């Protein structure tokens, strides 16, 4: 395995070369879409603070679960992918 400093340098170089293409779905866009979908019904059903706490819990736990699932599936393909 490469040292962490080399991994970070390679990641930076790849990001500079490739970047984030506009057509590629970015995870932050999905998280924002989830927050926009979850928050309005919670704000209609609960006072502001509990609605906000509920929205945060749903968005963070949902995002974490999806990332965990993606890493688990990638690791099933090959350990280095995970």
C-alpha positions as CSV (number, residue, x, y, z in Angstrom):
1,X,0.0,0.0,0.0
2,X,1.2,3.5,-0.8
3,X,2.1,5.9,2.0
4,X,-0.7,8.3,2.9
5,X,1.2,11.4,1.6
6,X,1.6,9.7,-1.8
7,X,-2.1,8.7,-1.9
8,X,-3.1,12.3,-1.1
9,X,-0.8,13.7,-3.8
10,X,-2.2,11.2,-6.4
11,X,-5.7,12.1,-5.4
12,X,-4.9,15.8,-5.8
13,X,-3.3,15.3,-9.2
14,X,-6.3,13.2,-10.4
15,X,-8.7,15.9,-9.2
16,X,-6.7,18.6,-11.0
17,X,-6.7,16.5,-14.2
18,X,-10.2,15.2,-14.2
19,X,-12.1,17.3,-11.7
20,X,-15.8,16.8,-11.3
21,X,-17.5,16.7,-14.7
22,X,-20.8,18.6,-14.7
23,X,-22.6,15.6,-16.2
24,X,-21.4,13.2,-13.4
25,X,-23.9,12.9,-10.5
26,X,-22.1,14.3,-7.4
27,X,-23.0,12.9,-4.0
28,X,-23.5,16.3,-2.5
29,X,-26.2,17.0,-5.1
30,X,-28.0,13.8,-3.9
31,X,-27.6,14.7,-0.3
32,X,-29.1,18.2,-1.0
33,X,-32.0,16.6,-2.9
34,X,-32.6,14.2,0.0
35,X,-32.6,17.2,2.5
36,X,-35.0,19.1,0.3
37,X,-37.3,16.1,0.1
38,X,-37.2,15.3,3.8
39,X,-37.4,18.7,5.5
40,X,-40.7,20.2,4.2
41,X,-43.0,17.4,5.6
42,X,-41.1,17.4,8.9
43,X,-41.5,21.2,9.2
44,X,-45.2,20.8,8.5
45,X,-45.6,18.0,11.1
46,X,-43.3,19.3,14.0
47,X,-42.1,22.5,15.5
48,X,-38.9,23.9,14.0
49,X,-36.3,22.4,16.3
50,X,-37.5,18.8,16.3
51,X,-38.1,19.0,12.6
52,X,-34.5,20.2,12.0
53,X,-33.1,17.5,14.3
54,X,-35.2,14.8,12.5
55,X,-34.1,16.1,9.1
56,X,-30.4,16.0,10.1
57,X,-30.7,12.5,11.5
58,X,-32.4,11.2,8.4
59,X,-30.1,12.9,6.0
60,X,-26.9,12.0,7.9
61,X,-27.9,8.4,8.6
62,X,-29.2,7.9,5.0
63,X,-26.0,9.3,3.5
64,X,-23.9,7.2,5.8
65,X,-25.8,4.1,5.0
66,X,-25.5,4.6,1.3
67,X,-21.7,5.3,1.6
68,X,-21.3,2.2,3.7
69,X,-23.2,0.1,1.2
70,X,-21.1,1.5,-1.7
71,X,-17.9,0.7,0.1
72,X,-19.0,-2.8,1.1
73,X,-20.0,-3.6,-2.5
74,X,-16.8,-2.2,-3.8
75,X,-14.8,-4.3,-1.3
76,X,-16.7,-7.4,-2.4
77,X,-15.4,-6.7,-5.9
78,X,-11.8,-6.3,-4.7
79,X,-10.4,-5.3,-1.3
80,X,-8.5,-2.3,-2.7
81,X,-11.7,-0.9,-4.2
82,X,-13.3,-0.9,-0.7
